Amino acid sequence: MTPLTDFETYLQATKGLLLKDTNKKFVSLPTADQIKWVNEYALGVQEKLSGYGAGGIDLDITHIAFAWRLLKKAHARKGPHKRLNGKPHGCYENCFAMVNANSAIYTGYARNRGELVLQSGKHVPAWIWIRHSWLVNSKKQIIETTPHDFSAYFGIHVDPELLWYLITTGVSPSESELWDAMDPSTSMRNLPSNFPKKEVFDFKMPKKR
């Protein structure tokens, strides 16, 4: 088998659960295979989101195993169904603080309604899926914890410890190296030129209650 076929077999065998080991295996692949895998992954995500007509996506490949699991398990849903008054641009912190016995944290992507609000407060016209986290209650209703306006969600359930690991670690290659070599017609990465390149987290995950 080719290295890329071996890698996909490994993902299936481990069910996308071994985040650190999978990243190590991914960076050991030839660069051409890395690019091919990411292009095929982007096409898979694009197909799953095709019914929502988004113009772009802030595609996250920081953790290859989780990205693969997201593609296999997530389904796009319209929403939100309820809102909580949390911090702007604070979806992760809000979810950590607001999750309770009757809700669960989901993470993946959310689609805006044609306007992106940057960290600076500037409003940029853009139809886009961005990396995001939200809550889902016991009635399977989507709960938005920020004041920002989203129309659809695509993600899977994660516990707080896993979400913290996802947003604070990652040993895959620099995304820019892969994006520069990717096919722009399949990447869906049509982001505004001033889209934030790196998130800064100035909070800590709360201890278990």
ZIFENDA-V28567 format. One record per helix or strand. SS is the DSSP state (helix for helix, strand for strand). FROM is the first residue (numbers start at 1). TO is the last residue. If there is no record, write none. Layout:
BEGIN
ss->(SS,SS)
from->(FROM,FROM)
to->(TO,TO)
END
This chain:
BEGIN
ss->(helix,helix,helix,helix,strand,helix,strand,strand,helix,strand,strand,strand,strand,strand,strand,helix,helix,helix)
from->(3,19,31,50,57,64,75,82,91,103,115,123,129,142,150,160,175,184)
to->(14,27,48,52,57,73,78,83,98,112,117,125,137,144,158,168,181,187)
END
